[in-house]
Amino acid sequence: MISKKTLNLLGLMILITSCAPAPVNILITNNTDLLRENEVVEIALNSLPEQTRAIIDDIGVFDPSQNKFLTTQLIDKDQDGIVDELIFQPQLNPMETKSFQLKVRELDEEAIEYCYSRIVPTRIDDYTWENDKVAFRTYGPAAQLLVEEGKKGGIISSGFDCWLKKVDYPIINKWYKNSEEKGISYHEDHGEGLDNYHVGISRGAGGLAIKGEDDQYFVSKNFTSHKTIATGPLRTLFELDYEDWQGPNGAVSEKKTISLDYGNNLMKIEVDIAGTENVAAGISLQENNGTVLDRNNIVIYKQNHFETILSNAILTPQKHHEGYHVHNPQIQDQNHVFLDLKVLNQSLVYYVGFYWSESNQFSDHDAWEQYLNEMAIKIENPLQIDIN
C-alpha cells in the first residue's frame, strides 16, 4: 500500500511538472575543427521567457545526447540581488551543432566549488583565486600600508603570483589555514604543490605596465578594493580596483575584472583603463635562465624553475595585439618579456596562465603550446548560440 506521505510527494511532483514552463531549446554550433570542452557558455537571463526566469533556481541544462543534466552556475554580475546569467560547459566535436534544453531539474546538483576566490585579511589582504588546474594571488592595501609605514612584511606590487598545484581539488583555504594555525609553510611542497614563485615588485605572471621614454616603466600599486562576484563549480569572478596612478602622459585609472573557469589553465582579465592607448602585460624573467617564445598574439616564457619546468603565457585577442618586447637590464624584478597591447574604447582583454611540469597536466611543453594555440583559435571563434 502506498503511504499518505508518498502520495503527497507524488502529488507535489505532478503539480510542479504541470506548472513547469515548456523547455527552452538551445542550439550551440562549433564552427572550428577543434574539440570544444571546458568552455563556458553564457546565457543571459533576459533572453529567456519570463516563465523560465521566474523559476531559474530550479532550471537545469539537459543534454539529450548524454541523457543527463550538465553542471550549471547562476551569476549575479552586477550584485543587485537578481541573477543575470546562467553558465554551463557543453562538449562539442569539431564542426558540430548540438541541441540542449533548459528545463526543470529532476535532482539538485552536488558540485564542488573548484573555482574559488577570496580576500585573505589574515595575510595582509592577499586576494587569491584557483580552479582545478592553477592558482594565483595578488596583493592588497594592508600589504602596501606596511611598506608606507616602514614596517616589515609588506609589499607594493600589482604583479600576479603563481601557486603551483599538483592536485585538482581546492587548496587555497587549506594552505592558508595550515600556515596560520600549524606553521606549515606553503612555500614548501608537502605533496600538493607550493608557492615558490617570486613576484616582488615585478609584474610577476601578467601584471600591467606602460613603457615611457628611456626604458622607464610605469605601474599601478596594490589594489585598493575588491568585489567577489561569484565562486562556484564552473567560474570564479571578481573585481579589483586600483588607485589612479601616474603614466608617462598623466593619470591612469584601472579596474580589472578577472574570471577563472573550470578546466582552464588561463584566467581572463578584462581591464577598464583610461589615460593611455597602449599598455603591456609582463612576465618576470625570474633567474634569467629561460627562453622567450613569440607565437603571434601569445608570448611564452619557459624557464628552469627549481629543477622543474615552469612556462608562463600571456594571450590576447588579435584586435588588442601589437607585438612583444623584452626588457632585460639584468636587475632583479625589472627583467621582463612584455606582450604589447592596444587599448580600445578604454578597455582591454587578455589571458594569463601557466604550466608546471610537476602537475602532469600536459605530456610535454609541445602539448602546452598546442593548448595555447587552440585557445587562441577558440577565442577568435566563439561558440555560436541560438536560443529558441
C-alpha positions as a printed NumPy array, in Angstrom:
array([[  0.   ,   0.   ,   0.   ],
       [  1.3  ,   3.46 ,  -0.881],
       [  1.665,   5.684,   2.175],
       [ -0.062,   9.021,   2.506],
       [  3.346,  10.733,   2.592],
       [  4.334,   9.149,  -0.713],
       [  1.026,  10.149,  -2.293],
       [  1.513,  13.739,  -1.139],
       [  5.036,  13.766,  -2.602],
       [  3.802,  12.349,  -5.914],
       [  1.052,  14.932,  -5.988],
       [  3.541,  17.728,  -5.39 ],
       [  5.791,  16.46 ,  -8.197],
       [  2.822,  16.29 , -10.594],
       [  1.817,  19.837,  -9.611],
       [  5.339,  21.143, -10.209],
       [  5.557,  19.343, -13.551],
       [  2.174,  20.628, -14.695],
       [  3.149,  24.208, -13.826],
       [  6.635,  23.986, -15.331],
       [  7.311,  26.131, -18.39 ],
       [  7.979,  24.493, -21.713],
       [ 11.654,  23.613, -22.232],
       [ 13.777,  26.251, -23.928],
       [ 15.824,  24.833, -26.79 ],
       [ 19.406,  25.989, -27.251],
       [ 21.44 ,  25.213, -30.354],
       [ 25.192,  25.548, -29.987],
       [ 27.474,  25.433, -33.017],
       [ 31.192,  24.781, -33.068],
       [ 32.492,  26.231, -36.318],
       [ 36.103,  25.119, -35.802],
       [ 37.992,  21.879, -36.391],
       [ 38.723,  21.662, -32.667],
       [ 37.063,  19.74 , -29.866],
       [ 35.35 ,  22.251, -27.582],
       [ 35.206,  21.35 , -23.895],
       [ 35.739,  23.112, -20.561],
       [ 34.488,  26.215, -22.34 ],
       [ 31.815,  28.281, -20.631],
       [ 28.609,  29.163, -22.462],
       [ 26.849,  32.212, -21.013],
       [ 23.071,  32.517, -21.296],
       [ 21.734,  35.964, -20.423],
       [ 18.549,  35.571, -18.409],
       [ 16.885,  38.491, -20.169],
       [ 16.979,  36.38 , -23.343],
       [ 14.79 ,  33.699, -21.748],
       [ 10.983,  33.512, -21.36 ],
       [  9.598,  35.08 , -18.209],
       [  8.209,  31.716, -17.028],
       [ 11.692,  30.223, -17.153],
       [ 13.311,  33.188, -15.412],
       [ 10.737,  33.004, -12.619],
       [ 11.951,  29.552, -11.529],
       [ 15.559,  29.802, -12.668],
       [ 16.818,  28.247,  -9.422],
       [ 15.09 ,  25.021, -10.465],
       [ 16.201,  25.12 , -14.114],
       [ 18.981,  22.913, -15.448],
       [ 20.665,  22.316, -18.788],
       [ 19.756,  18.934, -20.248],
       [ 21.962,  17.252, -22.846],
       [ 19.767,  14.803, -24.82 ],
       [ 22.792,  13.157, -26.434],
       [ 24.009,  12.047, -22.994],
       [ 20.554,  11.867, -21.397],
       [ 21.712,  13.88 , -18.405],
       [ 21.754,  17.323, -16.854],
       [ 25.009,  19.264, -17.023],
       [ 26.578,  21.21 , -14.18 ],
       [ 25.358,  24.824, -14.193],
       [ 26.015,  28.017, -12.264],
       [ 23.955,  31.174, -11.811],
       [ 25.756,  34.526, -11.618],
       [ 24.562,  37.928, -10.434],
       [ 27.124,  40.018, -12.302],
       [ 26.048,  43.461, -11.073],
       [ 25.392,  42.254,  -7.499],
       [ 21.878,  43.702,  -7.361],
       [ 20.354,  40.519,  -5.939],
       [ 18.945,  39.405,  -9.312],
       [ 20.599,  36.637, -11.32 ],
       [ 21.913,  37.881, -14.677],
       [ 23.199,  34.774, -16.405],
       [ 23.303,  31.001, -16.392],
       [ 26.536,  29.297, -17.421],
       [ 27.446,  25.723, -18.347],
       [ 30.178,  23.829, -20.197],
       [ 28.977,  21.704, -23.13 ],
       [ 31.187,  19.397, -25.15 ],
       [ 31.098,  19.684, -28.936],
       [ 33.027,  17.767, -31.558],
       [ 34.689,  19.601, -34.477],
       [ 32.143,  21.376, -36.708],
       [ 29.255,  20.025, -34.62 ],
       [ 25.892,  21.652, -33.909],
       [ 24.277,  20.298, -30.778],
       [ 20.927,  20.82 , -29.065],
       [ 20.396,  21.407, -25.346],
       [ 17.292,  22.106, -23.276],
       [ 16.644,  24.401, -20.343],
       [ 14.08 ,  22.673, -18.176],
       [ 13.237,  21.841, -14.574],
       [ 15.916,  19.666, -12.99 ],
       [ 14.955,  16.324, -11.603],
       [ 17.503,  16.486,  -8.78 ],
       [ 19.619,  19.209,  -7.218],
       [ 23.253,  19.204,  -8.296],
       [ 26.076,  18.397,  -5.919],
       [ 29.179,  20.135,  -7.183],
       [ 32.498,  21.054,  -5.582],
       [ 33.481,  24.712,  -5.767],
       [ 36.644,  24.062,  -7.729],
       [ 36.583,  27.669,  -8.933],
       [ 37.065,  29.775,  -5.845],
       [ 38.421,  33.157,  -4.757],
       [ 38.504,  35.327,  -1.663],
       [ 40.206,  38.129,   0.197],
       [ 42.614,  36.948,   2.918],
       [ 42.686,  39.678,   5.594],
       [ 44.762,  37.452,   7.893],
       [ 47.561,  37.558,   5.269],
       [ 47.839,  41.324,   4.669],
       [ 44.873,  41.441,   2.282],
       [ 46.013,  38.932,  -0.304],
       [ 43.378,  38.253,  -2.915],
       [ 43.708,  34.7  ,  -4.153],
       [ 41.897,  32.507,  -6.669],
       [ 42.055,  28.999,  -8.102],
       [ 40.404,  26.263, -10.129],
       [ 41.257,  22.601, -10.642],
       [ 44.406,  23.462, -12.626],
       [ 46.081,  26.625, -11.343],
       [ 46.065,  29.176,  -8.531],
       [ 47.07 ,  32.835,  -8.268],
       [ 47.243,  35.677,  -5.802],
       [ 47.888,  39.404,  -5.757],
       [ 48.494,  41.96 ,  -3.046],
       [ 46.122,  44.315,  -1.293],
       [ 46.028,  47.567,   0.7  ],
       [ 47.276,  46.162,   4.001],
       [ 50.498,  44.969,   2.358],
       [ 51.067,  48.418,   0.839],
       [ 50.356,  50.198,   4.132],
       [ 53.067,  48.202,   5.921],
       [ 55.649,  49.427,   3.426],
       [ 54.444,  53.023,   3.616],
       [ 54.636,  52.909,   7.422],
       [ 58.156,  51.486,   7.292],
       [ 57.131,  48.141,   8.792],
       [ 58.285,  44.666,   7.797],
       [ 56.261,  42.092,   5.904],
       [ 54.616,  44.313,   3.326],
       [ 54.935,  44.67 ,  -0.406],
       [ 53.928,  47.23 ,  -3.029],
       [ 53.143,  45.354,  -6.219],
       [ 50.304,  44.823,  -8.672],
       [ 52.06 ,  41.778, -10.12 ],
       [ 50.46 ,  38.329, -10.098],
       [ 51.786,  35.392,  -8.096],
       [ 51.517,  31.758,  -9.245],
       [ 50.646,  28.992,  -6.818],
       [ 51.79 ,  25.712,  -8.34 ],
       [ 49.281,  22.902,  -7.806],
       [ 49.738,  19.145,  -8.217],
       [ 46.14 ,  18.326,  -7.298],
       [ 42.764,  19.147,  -8.818],
       [ 40.952,  19.892,  -5.557],
       [ 40.87 ,  23.3  ,  -3.805],
       [ 43.981,  24.179,  -1.774],
       [ 43.697,  27.916,  -1.008],
       [ 41.93 ,  27.679,   2.336],
       [ 43.895,  24.594,   3.385],
       [ 47.295,  26.157,   2.719],
       [ 46.471,  29.427,   4.46 ],
       [ 44.93 ,  27.631,   7.449],
       [ 47.884,  25.279,   7.83 ],
       [ 50.242,  28.234,   7.669],
       [ 48.322,  30.329,  10.181],
       [ 47.403,  27.594,  12.674],
       [ 50.153,  24.986,  12.316],
       [ 53.086,  26.899,  10.907],
       [ 53.175,  24.673,   7.811],
       [ 54.71 ,  26.75 ,   5.048],
       [ 53.055,  26.781,   1.628],
       [ 56.437,  27.806,   0.244],
       [ 57.418,  24.142,   0.642],
       [ 55.888,  21.194,  -1.208],
       [ 54.015,  18.839,   1.126],
       [ 52.597,  16.735,  -1.694],
       [ 50.04 ,  19.159,  -3.186],
       [ 52.372,  21.775,  -4.678],
       [ 53.706,  25.073,  -3.365],
       [ 54.257,  28.791,  -3.824],
       [ 57.912,  29.224,  -4.758],
       [ 57.342,  31.831,  -7.481],
       [ 58.957,  35.19 ,  -6.741],
       [ 56.982,  38.321,  -7.625],
       [ 58.491,  41.127,  -5.58 ],
       [ 57.966,  44.45 ,  -7.369],
       [ 57.992,  42.731, -10.787],
       [ 54.963,  42.16 , -12.999],
       [ 55.061,  38.527, -11.912],
       [ 52.801,  36.496, -14.164],
       [ 50.82 ,  39.052, -16.144],
       [ 50.785,  42.416, -14.374],
       [ 50.409,  45.574, -16.484],
       [ 52.928,  48.317, -17.24 ],
       [ 53.281,  51.3  , -19.565],
       [ 56.638,  51.945, -21.208],
       [ 57.815,  55.544, -21.259],
       [ 60.955,  57.143, -22.595],
       [ 64.448,  55.88 , -21.705],
       [ 63.072,  52.414, -20.846],
       [ 61.143,  53.756, -17.859],
       [ 58.118,  51.67 , -16.885],
       [ 55.035,  52.958, -15.076],
       [ 52.861,  50.621, -12.976],
       [ 49.99 ,  50.705, -10.504],
       [ 50.355,  49.928,  -6.82 ],
       [ 48.338,  47.33 ,  -4.888],
       [ 44.617,  47.016,  -5.467],
       [ 42.634,  49.257,  -3.142],
       [ 39.293,  47.431,  -3.074],
       [ 37.812,  44.164,  -4.294],
       [ 34.442,  42.634,  -5.053],
       [ 33.898,  38.878,  -5.119],
       [ 31.067,  38.338,  -7.612],
       [ 30.914,  34.559,  -7.973],
       [ 32.5  ,  31.359,  -6.769],
       [ 31.183,  28.063,  -7.921],
       [ 31.694,  24.839,  -9.695],
       [ 32.398,  26.451, -13.093],
       [ 33.665,  30.008, -12.609],
       [ 35.045,  32.392, -10.043],
       [ 34.594,  36.059, -10.928],
       [ 35.822,  39.151,  -9.076],
       [ 36.838,  42.784,  -9.483],
       [ 39.96 ,  44.63 ,  -8.333],
       [ 40.091,  48.434,  -8.215],
       [ 43.31 ,  50.449,  -8.191],
       [ 44.09 ,  53.984,  -7.113],
       [ 44.806,  56.22 , -10.102],
       [ 48.482,  56.01 , -10.952],
       [ 50.93 ,  58.107, -12.913],
       [ 51.669,  57.119, -16.504],
       [ 54.046,  58.778, -18.967],
       [ 51.232,  61.049, -20.194],
       [ 49.36 ,  61.73 , -16.965],
       [ 46.972,  59.924, -14.636],
       [ 45.818,  56.374, -15.433],
       [ 42.69 ,  54.762, -13.979],
       [ 42.44 ,  50.981, -13.821],
       [ 39.924,  48.319, -12.82 ],
       [ 40.343,  44.611, -13.516],
       [ 37.55 ,  42.043, -13.798],
       [ 39.072,  38.584, -13.553],
       [ 37.447,  35.214, -14.221],
       [ 38.856,  31.698, -13.963],
       [ 36.868,  28.76 , -15.327],
       [ 36.908,  25.062, -14.526],
       [ 39.377,  23.024, -16.582],
       [ 41.325,  26.057, -17.829],
       [ 44.979,  26.97 , -17.321],
       [ 44.329,  30.592, -18.33 ],
       [ 42.403,  33.264, -16.462],
       [ 40.622,  36.001, -18.383],
       [ 41.414,  39.595, -17.413],
       [ 39.098,  42.377, -18.588],
       [ 40.517,  45.835, -17.898],
       [ 38.757,  49.189, -17.766],
       [ 41.633,  51.606, -18.285],
       [ 41.746,  55.318, -19.113],
       [ 44.71 ,  57.613, -19.639],
       [ 46.599,  55.514, -22.167],
       [ 46.053,  53.9  , -25.552],
       [ 48.821,  51.355, -25.124],
       [ 49.872,  49.105, -22.284],
       [ 51.875,  45.908, -21.874],
       [ 51.358,  42.743, -19.834],
       [ 54.6  ,  41.349, -18.469],
       [ 56.101,  38.061, -17.368],
       [ 59.051,  38.273, -14.992],
       [ 62.197,  36.625, -16.367],
       [ 62.994,  35.474, -12.824],
       [ 66.521,  33.952, -12.756],
       [ 67.117,  34.731, -16.455],
       [ 67.616,  31.058, -17.271],
       [ 64.66 ,  30.626, -19.61 ],
       [ 63.546,  31.035, -23.213],
       [ 61.133,  33.583, -24.641],
       [ 58.787,  32.19 , -27.304],
       [ 56.737,  34.502, -29.516],
       [ 53.635,  32.913, -31.072],
       [ 51.914,  35.87 , -32.755],
       [ 49.381,  37.032, -30.145],
       [ 50.874,  34.728, -27.497],
       [ 54.098,  35.23 , -25.573],
       [ 55.571,  32.37 , -23.525],
       [ 58.412,  32.278, -21.03 ],
       [ 59.733,  28.749, -20.439],
       [ 62.176,  28.53 , -17.549],
       [ 64.022,  26.077, -15.369],
       [ 62.352,  26.533, -12.011],
       [ 63.931,  24.704,  -9.062],
       [ 64.646,  21.56 , -11.108],
       [ 61.218,  21.708, -12.768],
       [ 59.823,  23.476, -15.837],
       [ 57.519,  26.464, -15.384],
       [ 56.053,  28.01 , -18.51 ],
       [ 54.098,  31.264, -18.188],
       [ 51.966,  32.577, -21.037],
       [ 50.011,  35.698, -21.963],
       [ 47.487,  35.634, -24.809],
       [ 45.308,  38.416, -26.215],
       [ 42.667,  38.623, -28.96 ],
       [ 44.068,  39.783, -32.293],
       [ 42.315,  43.15 , -32.036],
       [ 44.389,  44.044, -28.958],
       [ 47.694,  42.618, -30.191],
       [ 50.556,  44.961, -31.054],
       [ 53.633,  42.748, -30.673],
       [ 56.054,  41.947, -27.876],
       [ 59.362,  43.146, -26.487],
       [ 61.952,  42.097, -23.92 ],
       [ 63.342,  44.451, -21.274],
       [ 66.289,  42.805, -19.54 ],
       [ 68.597,  45.222, -17.687],
       [ 69.81 ,  42.298, -15.519],
       [ 68.308,  43.889, -12.397],
       [ 66.138,  41.787, -10.085],
       [ 62.389,  42.322, -10.56 ],
       [ 62.968,  44.554, -13.618],
       [ 63.59 ,  41.848, -16.23 ],
       [ 60.505,  41.014, -18.291],
       [ 59.061,  39.88 , -21.565],
       [ 56.066,  42.055, -22.422],
       [ 53.101,  41.395, -24.697],
       [ 52.25 ,  44.814, -26.15 ],
       [ 48.544,  45.602, -26.106],
       [ 46.229,  48.122, -27.721],
       [ 43.516,  49.713, -25.575],
       [ 40.199,  50.031, -27.439],
       [ 37.419,  52.284, -26.097],
       [ 39.162,  52.352, -22.711],
       [ 39.032,  48.59 , -22.415],
       [ 41.304,  45.63 , -22.855],
       [ 41.116,  41.824, -22.657],
       [ 43.993,  39.419, -22.157],
       [ 44.562,  35.929, -20.754],
       [ 47.233,  34.773, -18.309],
       [ 48.228,  31.293, -17.196],
       [ 50.967,  28.744, -16.755],
       [ 52.015,  25.127, -16.999],
       [ 54.145,  23.463, -14.32 ],
       [ 55.83 ,  20.185, -15.223],
       [ 55.163,  18.661, -11.779],
       [ 51.409,  19.   , -12.291],
       [ 51.45 ,  16.463, -15.154],
       [ 48.603,  18.382, -16.821],
       [ 50.346,  18.209, -20.2  ],
       [ 52.534,  15.465, -21.625],
       [ 55.292,  17.939, -22.524],
       [ 55.876,  21.572, -23.491],
       [ 54.764,  20.95 , -27.083],
       [ 51.353,  19.857, -25.752],
       [ 51.182,  23.058, -23.684],
       [ 51.954,  25.151, -26.756],
       [ 49.288,  23.289, -28.725],
       [ 46.803,  24.057, -25.952],
       [ 47.672,  27.765, -26.149],
       [ 47.397,  27.821, -29.944],
       [ 43.98 ,  26.163, -29.777],
       [ 42.865,  28.608, -27.09 ],
       [ 43.796,  31.478, -29.394],
       [ 41.672,  29.975, -32.185],
       [ 38.713,  29.422, -29.851],
       [ 38.86 ,  32.993, -28.561],
       [ 38.647,  34.326, -32.115],
       [ 35.857,  31.827, -32.947],
       [ 33.436,  31.668, -30.007],
       [ 30.701,  29.053, -29.9  ],
       [ 27.557,  30.229, -31.69 ],
       [ 24.392,  30.204, -29.554],
       [ 20.82 ,  30.166, -30.829],
       [ 18.006,  30.265, -28.244],
       [ 14.561,  29.124, -29.405]])
